[in-house]
Amino acid sequence: MKAYYVYILASGFNGTLYVGVTNNLERRIYEHKNNLVKGFSKKYHVHILVYYEQTLSIEAAIAREKQLKNWRRNWKTDLINDTNPTWRDLAMNLDDLSLDSESIPDRGPAQGSE
């Protein structure tokens, strides 16, 4: 079955954050790290994979991406700190770490509320 990923990149520890979605995490991170993706991540040098989740449907991945994009910054940093407190680059060991969306607590209020 095909997997989809929601991921958060950072420019550094507690740096600028970028939330994205993909069906091929390794390829997409390679594109970000090599500045092959025009736009925000290239402009602000946001290349460190600090968090990701896996889902089995594109609809779930897109919904989660939208949810995370609507979160306040401190909710995102708390999520990263809970699973990756040193903000290490998870791209170095993608095979060593598998975070399923079912194992990640849903933080913050429902989308659209404060």
N, C-alpha and C positions, 0 to 999 in steps of 0.2 A: 504494500500500500504506500502511496506517495505521502511524504511528510512536507510540512510547511513550517516556516520558522518566523517568529517575531524576535527582533534583536535590538539591543541598545549598544550604540558605539559611544565612546567618549574621546575627548582630545587629551585627557590625562586624568589623574586622580581628582575627583570633584570638578572636572572640567566641563566643557560644552558637551551636550548630549544630543544624540540623533536616534530616532526610533524608526525602524524599517521592517519590511516583511519580504520573504523570499521563499522559493521552493528549493533552492540550492545554497545552503549557508556558506560552504567553502568557497564556491565561485563568487558569491556576492561580496564576501569579506575580502577576497583577493582583489576584486574590482575597486573596492573602497581604498584598500591599502596602496594600490598602485595608481590612484587618482584617475581611474577610468570612468568614474561616476561624476558627471558634471553636477554642480549645485552645492548644496549646503555642506556636505561632508568634505568635499574637496576644498571649498573656500575657507572653512574653519579648521581644517586638518583634524577631522574627527575620524580616527582610524582604529581605535582600540576596542575590540569586542569585549564588553564587560558583563553582558547578560544576554541570554537567549532562552526561548521556550519553543517547544515543538508541538504542533497540532497535526491532526489528520485531515483537516479540511481547510480549504482556502478561505471559506466564509468565516470560520472560527479565527483564523490567523488575522484576517483583515479587521474583524471586530475587536480583537485584542489589541492590535496596533492602534486603532482609533481610540480605544479606551486609554492606553498608555499615553498617547499624545495629548489627551485631555487632562491627564493627571498633573498635579502641581509638581514642581521640580523636587521638593523634599520627599514626596511619595516615591518618585523614581529612584532617588539616591538611596532611600531606605530599602527599596527592593534590591538594588545592586548590593548594598552593604550586607543584607541578610544572606545573600548567596555567594558573594564575591567581595569580602571585606577589604581586600588589598587592591581591588580593581585591577587584578592581573589580566593580561590579554588572553582570553579564552581561546582565541584562534590558534594559539600555539599547541593546544592539546584538545582539539575538538572531539577526538575519540575518547578522551578520558572523562568527559563531563557530559552528561545527558540530563537536561532539565525538562521534565514533562510538565505541560501546563496544569495537569491535574494535581501535581505536587506543590505548586506555587500558590500561596494564599492570595486571594483576591483582595487587594488593598484599596482603600479609598471608597468614596461613595459611588453609587451607581452613576453611569455616564449621564451627564446633563444636570447633575445636582452638585451643590457645594458641600 
